[in-house]
Amino acid sequence: MYIFGYLRASAHDQDASRAQQRLKAFALEHNHRVAGWYVENASGASLQRPELMRLLNDAEKGDLIRCAVK
């Protein structure tokens, strides 16, 4: 199983990648590999999320998507 990490911060002064270490630890703990990281800073009110759309296009049935939204 592949794990895809989606990291998003809702404000430009926040750092979406801060949660990356926790997601890496989750993958290691469950003996999985992170297939890719998708990081963006976008408001929760906006539906313009190119990294999320790229993630959904890359993932296949049975893959795990872990999200960290700040």
mmCIF file of the N, C-alpha and C atoms, coordinates in Angstrom:
data_MODEL
# 
_entry.id   MODEL 
# 
loop_
_atom_site.group_PDB 
_atom_site.id 
_atom_site.type_symbol 
_atom_site.label_atom_id 
_atom_site.label_alt_id 
_atom_site.label_comp_id 
_atom_site.label_asym_id 
_atom_site.label_entity_id 
_atom_site.label_seq_id 
_atom_site.pdbx_PDB_ins_code 
_atom_site.Cartn_x 
_atom_site.Cartn_y 
_atom_site.Cartn_z 
_atom_site.occupancy 
_atom_site.B_iso_or_equiv 
_atom_site.pdbx_formal_charge 
_atom_site.auth_seq_id 
_atom_site.auth_comp_id 
_atom_site.auth_asym_id 
_atom_site.auth_atom_id 
_atom_site.pdbx_PDB_model_num 
ATOM 1   N N  . MET A 1 1  ? 0.848   -1.171 0.000   1.00 0.00 ? 1  MET A N  1 
ATOM 2   C CA . MET A 1 1  ? 0.000   0.000  0.000   1.00 0.00 ? 1  MET A CA 1 
ATOM 3   C C  . MET A 1 1  ? 0.892   1.232  0.000   1.00 0.00 ? 1  MET A C  1 
ATOM 4   N N  . TYR A 1 2  ? 0.523   2.185  -0.805  1.00 0.00 ? 2  TYR A N  1 
ATOM 5   C CA . TYR A 1 2  ? 1.222   3.461  -0.822  1.00 0.00 ? 2  TYR A CA 1 
ATOM 6   C C  . TYR A 1 2  ? 0.458   4.477  0.016   1.00 0.00 ? 2  TYR A C  1 
ATOM 7   N N  . ILE A 1 3  ? 1.204   5.363  0.621   1.00 0.00 ? 3  ILE A N  1 
ATOM 8   C CA . ILE A 1 3  ? 0.606   6.472  1.361   1.00 0.00 ? 3  ILE A CA 1 
ATOM 9   C C  . ILE A 1 3  ? 0.965   7.757  0.643   1.00 0.00 ? 3  ILE A C  1 
ATOM 10  N N  . PHE A 1 4  ? -0.031  8.585  0.412   1.00 0.00 ? 4  PHE A N  1 
ATOM 11  C CA . PHE A 1 4  ? 0.172   9.894  -0.181  1.00 0.00 ? 4  PHE A CA 1 
ATOM 12  C C  . PHE A 1 4  ? -0.078  10.928 0.910   1.00 0.00 ? 4  PHE A C  1 
ATOM 13  N N  . GLY A 1 5  ? 0.849   11.845 1.080   1.00 0.00 ? 5  GLY A N  1 
ATOM 14  C CA . GLY A 1 5  ? 0.710   12.870 2.107   1.00 0.00 ? 5  GLY A CA 1 
ATOM 15  C C  . GLY A 1 5  ? 0.237   14.180 1.512   1.00 0.00 ? 5  GLY A C  1 
ATOM 16  N N  . TYR A 1 6  ? -0.898  14.669 1.981   1.00 0.00 ? 6  TYR A N  1 
ATOM 17  C CA . TYR A 1 6  ? -1.423  15.964 1.546   1.00 0.00 ? 6  TYR A CA 1 
ATOM 18  C C  . TYR A 1 6  ? -1.319  16.929 2.716   1.00 0.00 ? 6  TYR A C  1 
ATOM 19  N N  . LEU A 1 7  ? -0.536  17.972 2.545   1.00 0.00 ? 7  LEU A N  1 
ATOM 20  C CA . LEU A 1 7  ? -0.300  18.948 3.596   1.00 0.00 ? 7  LEU A CA 1 
ATOM 21  C C  . LEU A 1 7  ? -0.810  20.298 3.116   1.00 0.00 ? 7  LEU A C  1 
ATOM 22  N N  . ARG A 1 8  ? -1.704  20.896 3.895   1.00 0.00 ? 8  ARG A N  1 
ATOM 23  C CA . ARG A 1 8  ? -2.258  22.190 3.494   1.00 0.00 ? 8  ARG A CA 1 
ATOM 24  C C  . ARG A 1 8  ? -2.350  23.105 4.699   1.00 0.00 ? 8  ARG A C  1 
ATOM 25  N N  . ALA A 1 9  ? -1.929  24.344 4.516   1.00 0.00 ? 9  ALA A N  1 
ATOM 26  C CA . ALA A 1 9  ? -2.107  25.387 5.527   1.00 0.00 ? 9  ALA A CA 1 
ATOM 27  C C  . ALA A 1 9  ? -3.102  26.382 4.960   1.00 0.00 ? 9  ALA A C  1 
ATOM 28  N N  . SER A 1 10 ? -4.004  26.841 5.795   1.00 0.00 ? 10 SER A N  1 
ATOM 29  C CA . SER A 1 10 ? -5.071  27.704 5.302   1.00 0.00 ? 10 SER A CA 1 
ATOM 30  C C  . SER A 1 10 ? -4.696  29.177 5.265   1.00 0.00 ? 10 SER A C  1 
ATOM 31  N N  . ALA A 1 11 ? -3.558  29.525 5.831   1.00 0.00 ? 11 ALA A N  1 
ATOM 32  C CA . ALA A 1 11 ? -3.121  30.923 5.812   1.00 0.00 ? 11 ALA A CA 1 
ATOM 33  C C  . ALA A 1 11 ? -1.674  30.974 5.317   1.00 0.00 ? 11 ALA A C  1 
ATOM 34  N N  . HIS A 1 12 ? -1.328  32.024 4.608   1.00 0.00 ? 12 HIS A N  1 
ATOM 35  C CA . HIS A 1 12 ? 0.013   32.118 4.021   1.00 0.00 ? 12 HIS A CA 1 
ATOM 36  C C  . HIS A 1 12 ? 1.113   32.229 5.070   1.00 0.00 ? 12 HIS A C  1 
ATOM 37  N N  . ASP A 1 13 ? 0.784   32.657 6.286   1.00 0.00 ? 13 ASP A N  1 
ATOM 38  C CA . ASP A 1 13 ? 1.815   32.757 7.325   1.00 0.00 ? 13 ASP A CA 1 
ATOM 39  C C  . ASP A 1 13 ? 2.012   31.438 8.067   1.00 0.00 ? 13 ASP A C  1 
ATOM 40  N N  . GLN A 1 14 ? 1.276   30.406 7.693   1.00 0.00 ? 14 GLN A N  1 
ATOM 41  C CA . GLN A 1 14 ? 1.445   29.084 8.290   1.00 0.00 ? 14 GLN A CA 1 
ATOM 42  C C  . GLN A 1 14 ? 2.270   28.215 7.348   1.00 0.00 ? 14 GLN A C  1 
ATOM 43  N N  . ASP A 1 15 ? 2.929   27.210 7.906   1.00 0.00 ? 15 ASP A N  1 
ATOM 44  C CA . ASP A 1 15 ? 3.788   26.328 7.126   1.00 0.00 ? 15 ASP A CA 1 
ATOM 45  C C  . ASP A 1 15 ? 3.152   24.946 7.036   1.00 0.00 ? 15 ASP A C  1 
ATOM 46  N N  . ALA A 1 16 ? 2.664   24.600 5.867   1.00 0.00 ? 16 ALA A N  1 
ATOM 47  C CA . ALA A 1 16 ? 1.980   23.318 5.681   1.00 0.00 ? 16 ALA A CA 1 
ATOM 48  C C  . ALA A 1 16 ? 2.914   22.129 5.870   1.00 0.00 ? 16 ALA A C  1 
ATOM 49  N N  . SER A 1 17 ? 4.184   22.307 5.644   1.00 0.00 ? 17 SER A N  1 
ATOM 50  C CA . SER A 1 17 ? 5.116   21.176 5.720   1.00 0.00 ? 17 SER A CA 1 
ATOM 51  C C  . SER A 1 17 ? 5.491   20.782 7.141   1.00 0.00 ? 17 SER A C  1 
ATOM 52  N N  . ARG A 1 18 ? 5.064   21.551 8.142   1.00 0.00 ? 18 ARG A N  1 
ATOM 53  C CA . ARG A 1 18 ? 5.409   21.209 9.535   1.00 0.00 ? 18 ARG A CA 1 
ATOM 54  C C  . ARG A 1 18 ? 4.878   19.832 9.939   1.00 0.00 ? 18 ARG A C  1 
ATOM 55  N N  . ALA A 1 19 ? 3.762   19.414 9.393   1.00 0.00 ? 19 ALA A N  1 
ATOM 56  C CA . ALA A 1 19 ? 3.169   18.119 9.761   1.00 0.00 ? 19 ALA A CA 1 
ATOM 57  C C  . ALA A 1 19 ? 3.840   16.951 9.043   1.00 0.00 ? 19 ALA A C  1 
ATOM 58  N N  . GLN A 1 20 ? 4.773   17.241 8.156   1.00 0.00 ? 20 GLN A N  1 
ATOM 59  C CA . GLN A 1 20 ? 5.389   16.186 7.362   1.00 0.00 ? 20 GLN A CA 1 
ATOM 60  C C  . GLN A 1 20 ? 6.100   15.148 8.225   1.00 0.00 ? 20 GLN A C  1 
ATOM 61  N N  . GLN A 1 21 ? 6.785   15.561 9.271   1.00 0.00 ? 21 GLN A N  1 
ATOM 62  C CA . GLN A 1 21 ? 7.487   14.610 10.135  1.00 0.00 ? 21 GLN A CA 1 
ATOM 63  C C  . GLN A 1 21 ? 6.528   13.641 10.813  1.00 0.00 ? 21 GLN A C  1 
ATOM 64  N N  . ARG A 1 22 ? 5.373   14.141 11.235  1.00 0.00 ? 22 ARG A N  1 
ATOM 65  C CA . ARG A 1 22 ? 4.383   13.248 11.874  1.00 0.00 ? 22 ARG A CA 1 
ATOM 66  C C  . ARG A 1 22 ? 3.831   12.235 10.872  1.00 0.00 ? 22 ARG A C  1 
ATOM 67  N N  . LEU A 1 23 ? 3.610   12.662 9.642   1.00 0.00 ? 23 LEU A N  1 
ATOM 68  C CA . LEU A 1 23 ? 3.124   11.725 8.638   1.00 0.00 ? 23 LEU A CA 1 
ATOM 69  C C  . LEU A 1 23 ? 4.194   10.701 8.262   1.00 0.00 ? 23 LEU A C  1 
ATOM 70  N N  . LYS A 1 24 ? 5.451   11.128 8.228   1.00 0.00 ? 24 LYS A N  1 
ATOM 71  C CA . LYS A 1 24 ? 6.543   10.178 7.980   1.00 0.00 ? 24 LYS A CA 1 
ATOM 72  C C  . LYS A 1 24 ? 6.597   9.127  9.088   1.00 0.00 ? 24 LYS A C  1 
ATOM 73  N N  . ALA A 1 25 ? 6.455   9.573  10.334  1.00 0.00 ? 25 ALA A N  1 
ATOM 74  C CA . ALA A 1 25 ? 6.471   8.646  11.462  1.00 0.00 ? 25 ALA A CA 1 
ATOM 75  C C  . ALA A 1 25 ? 5.320   7.659  11.379  1.00 0.00 ? 25 ALA A C  1 
ATOM 76  N N  . PHE A 1 26 ? 4.136   8.125  10.989  1.00 0.00 ? 26 PHE A N  1 
ATOM 77  C CA . PHE A 1 26 ? 2.977   7.244  10.815  1.00 0.00 ? 26 PHE A CA 1 
ATOM 78  C C  . PHE A 1 26 ? 3.291   6.160  9.791   1.00 0.00 ? 26 PHE A C  1 
ATOM 79  N N  . ALA A 1 27 ? 3.876   6.547  8.669   1.00 0.00 ? 27 ALA A N  1 
ATOM 80  C CA . ALA A 1 27 ? 4.194   5.574  7.617   1.00 0.00 ? 27 ALA A CA 1 
ATOM 81  C C  . ALA A 1 27 ? 5.188   4.533  8.121   1.00 0.00 ? 27 ALA A C  1 
ATOM 82  N N  . LEU A 1 28 ? 6.234   4.980  8.794   1.00 0.00 ? 28 LEU A N  1 
ATOM 83  C CA . LEU A 1 28 ? 7.225   4.039  9.320   1.00 0.00 ? 28 LEU A CA 1 
ATOM 84  C C  . LEU A 1 28 ? 6.620   3.093  10.350  1.00 0.00 ? 28 LEU A C  1 
ATOM 85  N N  . GLU A 1 29 ? 5.790   3.634  11.209  1.00 0.00 ? 29 GLU A N  1 
ATOM 86  C CA . GLU A 1 29 ? 5.152   2.830  12.254  1.00 0.00 ? 29 GLU A CA 1 
ATOM 87  C C  . GLU A 1 29 ? 4.288   1.719  11.671  1.00 0.00 ? 29 GLU A C  1 
ATOM 88  N N  . HIS A 1 30 ? 3.702   1.962  10.509  1.00 0.00 ? 30 HIS A N  1 
ATOM 89  C CA . HIS A 1 30 ? 2.817   0.984  9.881   1.00 0.00 ? 30 HIS A CA 1 
ATOM 90  C C  . HIS A 1 30 ? 3.487   0.250  8.710   1.00 0.00 ? 30 HIS A C  1 
ATOM 91  N N  . ASN A 1 31 ? 4.811   0.370  8.618   1.00 0.00 ? 31 ASN A N  1 
ATOM 92  C CA . ASN A 1 31 ? 5.583   -0.310 7.575   1.00 0.00 ? 31 ASN A CA 1 
ATOM 93  C C  . ASN A 1 31 ? 5.084   -0.001 6.166   1.00 0.00 ? 31 ASN A C  1 
ATOM 94  N N  . HIS A 1 32 ? 4.796   1.271  5.930   1.00 0.00 ? 32 HIS A N  1 
ATOM 95  C CA . HIS A 1 32 ? 4.380   1.720  4.611   1.00 0.00 ? 32 HIS A CA 1 
ATOM 96  C C  . HIS A 1 32 ? 5.376   2.737  4.080   1.00 0.00 ? 32 HIS A C  1 
ATOM 97  N N  . ARG A 1 33 ? 5.275   2.988  2.820   1.00 0.00 ? 33 ARG A N  1 
ATOM 98  C CA . ARG A 1 33 ? 6.163   3.933  2.151   1.00 0.00 ? 33 ARG A CA 1 
ATOM 99  C C  . ARG A 1 33 ? 5.341   5.120  1.682   1.00 0.00 ? 33 ARG A C  1 
ATOM 100 N N  . VAL A 1 34 ? 5.886   6.311  1.854   1.00 0.00 ? 34 VAL A N  1 
ATOM 101 C CA . VAL A 1 34 ? 5.220   7.504  1.342   1.00 0.00 ? 34 VAL A CA 1 
ATOM 102 C C  . VAL A 1 34 ? 5.558   7.631  -0.137  1.00 0.00 ? 34 VAL A C  1 
ATOM 103 N N  . ALA A 1 35 ? 4.546   7.572  -0.971  1.00 0.00 ? 35 ALA A N  1 
ATOM 104 C CA . ALA A 1 35 ? 4.753   7.618  -2.414  1.00 0.00 ? 35 ALA A CA 1 
ATOM 105 C C  . ALA A 1 35 ? 4.953   9.036  -2.919  1.00 0.00 ? 35 ALA A C  1 
ATOM 106 N N  . GLY A 1 36 ? 4.404   10.008 -2.201  1.00 0.00 ? 36 GLY A N  1 
ATOM 107 C CA . GLY A 1 36 ? 4.561   11.381 -2.656  1.00 0.00 ? 36 GLY A CA 1 
ATOM 108 C C  . GLY A 1 36 ? 3.981   12.370 -1.671  1.00 0.00 ? 36 GLY A C  1 
ATOM 109 N N  . TRP A 1 37 ? 4.489   13.590 -1.753  1.00 0.00 ? 37 TRP A N  1 
ATOM 110 C CA . TRP A 1 37 ? 4.017   14.681 -0.908  1.00 0.00 ? 37 TRP A CA 1 
ATOM 111 C C  . TRP A 1 37 ? 3.345   15.722 -1.777  1.00 0.00 ? 37 TRP A C  1 
ATOM 112 N N  . TYR A 1 38 ? 2.244   16.237 -1.302  1.00 0.00 ? 38 TYR A N  1 
ATOM 113 C CA . TYR A 1 38 ? 1.468   17.251 -2.008  1.00 0.00 ? 38 TYR A CA 1 
ATOM 114 C C  . TYR A 1 38 ? 1.229   18.370 -1.001  1.00 0.00 ? 38 TYR A C  1 
ATOM 115 N N  . VAL A 1 39 ? 1.880   19.498 -1.230  1.00 0.00 ? 39 VAL A N  1 
ATOM 116 C CA . VAL A 1 39 ? 1.882   20.583 -0.247  1.00 0.00 ? 39 VAL A CA 1 
ATOM 117 C C  . VAL A 1 39 ? 1.357   21.849 -0.900  1.00 0.00 ? 39 VAL A C  1 
ATOM 118 N N  . GLU A 1 40 ? 0.433   22.505 -0.201  1.00 0.00 ? 40 GLU A N  1 
ATOM 119 C CA . GLU A 1 40 ? -0.036  23.802 -0.692  1.00 0.00 ? 40 GLU A CA 1 
ATOM 120 C C  . GLU A 1 40 ? -0.542  24.661 0.453   1.00 0.00 ? 40 GLU A C  1 
ATOM 121 N N  . ASN A 1 41 ? -0.473  25.941 0.238   1.00 0.00 ? 41 ASN A N  1 
ATOM 122 C CA . ASN A 1 41 ? -1.032  26.923 1.157   1.00 0.00 ? 41 ASN A CA 1 
ATOM 123 C C  . ASN A 1 41 ? -2.235  27.530 0.447   1.00 0.00 ? 41 ASN A C  1 
ATOM 124 N N  . ALA A 1 42 ? -3.414  27.222 0.934   1.00 0.00 ? 42 ALA A N  1 
ATOM 125 C CA . ALA A 1 42 ? -4.634  27.716 0.303   1.00 0.00 ? 42 ALA A CA 1 
ATOM 126 C C  . ALA A 1 42 ? -5.711  27.854 1.357   1.00 0.00 ? 42 ALA A C  1 
ATOM 127 N N  . SER A 1 43 ? -6.546  28.819 1.181   1.00 0.00 ? 43 SER A N  1 
ATOM 128 C CA . SER A 1 43 ? -7.646  29.049 2.103   1.00 0.00 ? 43 SER A CA 1 
ATOM 129 C C  . SER A 1 43 ? -8.628  27.889 2.046   1.00 0.00 ? 43 SER A C  1 
ATOM 130 N N  . GLY A 1 44 ? -9.218  27.578 3.193   1.00 0.00 ? 44 GLY A N  1 
ATOM 131 C CA . GLY A 1 44 ? -10.234 26.538 3.236   1.00 0.00 ? 44 GLY A CA 1 
ATOM 132 C C  . GLY A 1 44 ? -11.480 26.908 2.463   1.00 0.00 ? 44 GLY A C  1 
ATOM 133 N N  . ALA A 1 45 ? -11.667 28.204 2.222   1.00 0.00 ? 45 ALA A N  1 
ATOM 134 C CA . ALA A 1 45 ? -12.838 28.671 1.477   1.00 0.00 ? 45 ALA A CA 1 
ATOM 135 C C  . ALA A 1 45 ? -12.653 28.517 -0.031  1.00 0.00 ? 45 ALA A C  1 
ATOM 136 N N  . SER A 1 46 ? -11.415 28.330 -0.463  1.00 0.00 ? 46 SER A N  1 
ATOM 137 C CA . SER A 1 46 ? -11.130 28.232 -1.895  1.00 0.00 ? 46 SER A CA 1 
ATOM 138 C C  . SER A 1 46 ? -11.155 26.780 -2.346  1.00 0.00 ? 46 SER A C  1 
ATOM 139 N N  . LEU A 1 47 ? -11.739 26.554 -3.496  1.00 0.00 ? 47 LEU A N  1 
ATOM 140 C CA . LEU A 1 47 ? -11.717 25.206 -4.080  1.00 0.00 ? 47 LEU A CA 1 
ATOM 141 C C  . LEU A 1 47 ? -10.589 25.063 -5.091  1.00 0.00 ? 47 LEU A C  1 
ATOM 142 N N  . GLN A 1 48 ? -9.768  26.085 -5.243  1.00 0.00 ? 48 GLN A N  1 
ATOM 143 C CA . GLN A 1 48 ? -8.626  26.042 -6.149  1.00 0.00 ? 48 GLN A CA 1 
ATOM 144 C C  . GLN A 1 48 ? -7.463  25.370 -5.440  1.00 0.00 ? 48 GLN A C  1 
ATOM 145 N N  . ARG A 1 49 ? -7.370  24.056 -5.595  1.00 0.00 ? 49 ARG A N  1 
ATOM 146 C CA . ARG A 1 49 ? -6.323  23.273 -4.919  1.00 0.00 ? 49 ARG A CA 1 
ATOM 147 C C  . ARG A 1 49 ? -5.646  22.352 -5.924  1.00 0.00 ? 49 ARG A C  1 
ATOM 148 N N  . PRO A 1 50 ? -4.709  22.876 -6.688  1.00 0.00 ? 50 PRO A N  1 
ATOM 149 C CA . PRO A 1 50 ? -4.076  22.057 -7.733  1.00 0.00 ? 50 PRO A CA 1 
ATOM 150 C C  . PRO A 1 50 ? -3.330  20.836 -7.185  1.00 0.00 ? 50 PRO A C  1 
ATOM 151 N N  . GLU A 1 51 ? -2.709  20.952 -6.015  1.00 0.00 ? 51 GLU A N  1 
ATOM 152 C CA . GLU A 1 51 ? -1.990  19.802 -5.460  1.00 0.00 ? 51 GLU A CA 1 
ATOM 153 C C  . GLU A 1 51 ? -2.954  18.696 -5.039  1.00 0.00 ? 51 GLU A C  1 
ATOM 154 N N  . LEU A 1 52 ? -4.100  19.053 -4.494  1.00 0.00 ? 52 LEU A N  1 
ATOM 155 C CA . LEU A 1 52 ? -5.099  18.052 -4.136  1.00 0.00 ? 52 LEU A CA 1 
ATOM 156 C C  . LEU A 1 52 ? -5.610  17.345 -5.389  1.00 0.00 ? 52 LEU A C  1 
ATOM 157 N N  . MET A 1 53 ? -5.847  18.098 -6.448  1.00 0.00 ? 53 MET A N  1 
ATOM 158 C CA . MET A 1 53 ? -6.319  17.488 -7.699  1.00 0.00 ? 53 MET A CA 1 
ATOM 159 C C  . MET A 1 53 ? -5.246  16.561 -8.282  1.00 0.00 ? 53 MET A C  1 
ATOM 160 N N  . ARG A 1 54 ? -3.973  16.970 -8.195  1.00 0.00 ? 54 ARG A N  1 
ATOM 161 C CA . ARG A 1 54 ? -2.880  16.116 -8.674  1.00 0.00 ? 54 ARG A CA 1 
ATOM 162 C C  . ARG A 1 54 ? -2.794  14.840 -7.855  1.00 0.00 ? 54 ARG A C  1 
ATOM 163 N N  . LEU A 1 55 ? -2.964  14.955 -6.533  1.00 0.00 ? 55 LEU A N  1 
ATOM 164 C CA . LEU A 1 55 ? -2.957  13.791 -5.649  1.00 0.00 ? 55 LEU A CA 1 
ATOM 165 C C  . LEU A 1 55 ? -4.068  12.816 -6.016  1.00 0.00 ? 55 LEU A C  1 
ATOM 166 N N  . LEU A 1 56 ? -5.268  13.329 -6.172  1.00 0.00 ? 56 LEU A N  1 
ATOM 167 C CA . LEU A 1 56 ? -6.398  12.453 -6.498  1.00 0.00 ? 56 LEU A CA 1 
ATOM 168 C C  . LEU A 1 56 ? -6.206  11.776 -7.848  1.00 0.00 ? 56 LEU A C  1 
ATOM 169 N N  . ASN A 1 57 ? -5.518  12.438 -8.759  1.00 0.00 ? 57 ASN A N  1 
ATOM 170 C CA . ASN A 1 57 ? -5.234  11.847 -10.059 1.00 0.00 ? 57 ASN A CA 1 
ATOM 171 C C  . ASN A 1 57 ? -4.163  10.758 -9.948  1.00 0.00 ? 57 ASN A C  1 
ATOM 172 N N  . ASP A 1 58 ? -3.181  10.940 -9.064  1.00 0.00 ? 58 ASP A N  1 
ATOM 173 C CA . ASP A 1 58 ? -2.079  9.986  -8.917  1.00 0.00 ? 58 ASP A CA 1 
ATOM 174 C C  . ASP A 1 58 ? -2.453  8.741  -8.113  1.00 0.00 ? 58 ASP A C  1 
ATOM 175 N N  . ALA A 1 59 ? -3.328  8.887  -7.130  1.00 0.00 ? 59 ALA A N  1 
ATOM 176 C CA . ALA A 1 59 ? -3.677  7.764  -6.247  1.00 0.00 ? 59 ALA A CA 1 
ATOM 177 C C  . ALA A 1 59 ? -4.548  6.742  -6.985  1.00 0.00 ? 59 ALA A C  1 
ATOM 178 N N  . GLU A 1 60 ? -4.403  5.512  -6.560  1.00 0.00 ? 60 GLU A N  1 
ATOM 179 C CA . GLU A 1 60 ? -5.194  4.422  -7.121  1.00 0.00 ? 60 GLU A CA 1 
ATOM 180 C C  . GLU A 1 60 ? -6.014  3.759  -6.021  1.00 0.00 ? 60 GLU A C  1 
ATOM 181 N N  . LYS A 1 61 ? -6.972  2.969  -6.425  1.00 0.00 ? 61 LYS A N  1 
ATOM 182 C CA . LYS A 1 61 ? -7.816  2.265  -5.465  1.00 0.00 ? 61 LYS A CA 1 
ATOM 183 C C  . LYS A 1 61 ? -6.934  1.444  -4.524  1.00 0.00 ? 61 LYS A C  1 
ATOM 184 N N  . GLY A 1 62 ? -7.192  1.575  -3.221  1.00 0.00 ? 62 GLY A N  1 
ATOM 185 C CA . GLY A 1 62 ? -6.430  0.846  -2.215  1.00 0.00 ? 62 GLY A CA 1 
ATOM 186 C C  . GLY A 1 62 ? -5.305  1.658  -1.594  1.00 0.00 ? 62 GLY A C  1 
ATOM 187 N N  . ASP A 1 63 ? -4.946  2.778  -2.213  1.00 0.00 ? 63 ASP A N  1 
ATOM 188 C CA . ASP A 1 63 ? -3.917  3.651  -1.642  1.00 0.00 ? 63 ASP A CA 1 
ATOM 189 C C  . ASP A 1 63 ? -4.514  4.424  -0.479  1.00 0.00 ? 63 ASP A C  1 
ATOM 190 N N  . LEU A 1 64 ? -3.647  4.876  0.406   1.00 0.00 ? 64 LEU A N  1 
ATOM 191 C CA . LEU A 1 64 ? -4.083  5.626  1.583   1.00 0.00 ? 64 LEU A CA 1 
ATOM 192 C C  . LEU A 1 64 ? -3.677  7.082  1.427   1.00 0.00 ? 64 LEU A C  1 
ATOM 193 N N  . ILE A 1 65 ? -4.617  7.976  1.675   1.00 0.00 ? 65 ILE A N  1 
ATOM 194 C CA . ILE A 1 65 ? -4.339  9.400  1.651   1.00 0.00 ? 65 ILE A CA 1 
ATOM 195 C C  . ILE A 1 65 ? -4.435  9.903  3.070   1.00 0.00 ? 65 ILE A C  1 
ATOM 196 N N  . ARG A 1 66 ? -3.324  10.477 3.563   1.00 0.00 ? 66 ARG A N  1 
ATOM 197 C CA . ARG A 1 66 ? -3.291  11.061 4.897   1.00 0.00 ? 66 ARG A CA 1 
ATOM 198 C C  . ARG A 1 66 ? -3.208  12.563 4.729   1.00 0.00 ? 66 ARG A C  1 
ATOM 199 N N  . CYS A 1 67 ? -4.090  13.264 5.394   1.00 0.00 ? 67 CYS A N  1 
ATOM 200 C CA . CYS A 1 67 ? -4.132  14.720 5.271   1.00 0.00 ? 67 CYS A CA 1 
ATOM 201 C C  . CYS A 1 67 ? -3.758  15.384 6.586   1.00 0.00 ? 67 CYS A C  1 
ATOM 202 N N  . ALA A 1 68 ? -3.037  16.469 6.453   1.00 0.00 ? 68 ALA A N  1 
ATOM 203 C CA . ALA A 1 68 ? -2.738  17.328 7.599   1.00 0.00 ? 68 ALA A CA 1 
ATOM 204 C C  . ALA A 1 68 ? -3.086  18.737 7.173   1.00 0.00 ? 68 ALA A C  1 
ATOM 205 N N  . VAL A 1 69 ? -4.121  19.261 7.777   1.00 0.00 ? 69 VAL A N  1 
ATOM 206 C CA . VAL A 1 69 ? -4.584  20.603 7.426   1.00 0.00 ? 69 VAL A CA 1 
ATOM 207 C C  . VAL A 1 69 ? -4.428  21.477 8.641   1.00 0.00 ? 69 VAL A C  1 
ATOM 208 N N  . LYS A 1 70 ? -3.768  22.587 8.489   1.00 0.00 ? 70 LYS A N  1 
ATOM 209 C CA . LYS A 1 70 ? -3.532  23.507 9.594   1.00 0.00 ? 70 LYS A CA 1 
ATOM 210 C C  . LYS A 1 70 ? -4.455  24.683 9.449   1.00 0.00 ? 70 LYS A C  1 
# 
